[in-house]
Each structure stands twice: as C-alpha cells, then as structure tokens.
Amino acid sequence: MNTLIPNVYFWKAKAENHLRASGLNYAIVRPTVLAGDEKDTTVTPYKITQGGQWGKITRCTVAKVMLDVVKCATIENKVTF
C-alpha cells in the first residue's frame, strides 16, 4: 500500500495515535486482505479480538464487524483490533 500512497502506514499510525490521545471512546478496526468484490455478500466467520488475526475477509464482513462494534456493549470503550 505504501507504493500507492507514500508513507500511508506512517499517516495511519499518526492518526491512530492522535485518536488514542484524544480521550474519546474509539474502536480502530484494521481489516486484513479484502476478499471478493463489492457484490460479494458472504460473511466470513470472525471473532473480535485484540489484534493477531490474519487472513482474508469480505467487505460485507467488514461492514458487519463495524455494526457489531457499535452495537456491542461488552467491547471496551477504547480498542484496536
């Protein structure tokens, strides 16, 4: 990704650190490699954990994860996964 957008990882880290320092509640979701295309409605099985998950995930699953994070009362107020 750095070849498409120079220093993209630097800027992503800077933005995440700024968010962490803000005092706001947040959830940073870092999807792995996206599988399929925007028409693929397959939901990949997943588990919300603190990092360490690798593999492919569909865009539909990323959307479901985002909704689950918003709706889940048991997720910490400040989390990165």
Buried (B, 14 or more C-beta within 10 A) or exposed (E): EEEEEEEEEEEBEEEBEEBEEEEEEBBBEEBEEBBBEEEBEEEBEBEBEEEEBEEEBBBBBBEBBEEEBEEEEEBEEBBBB
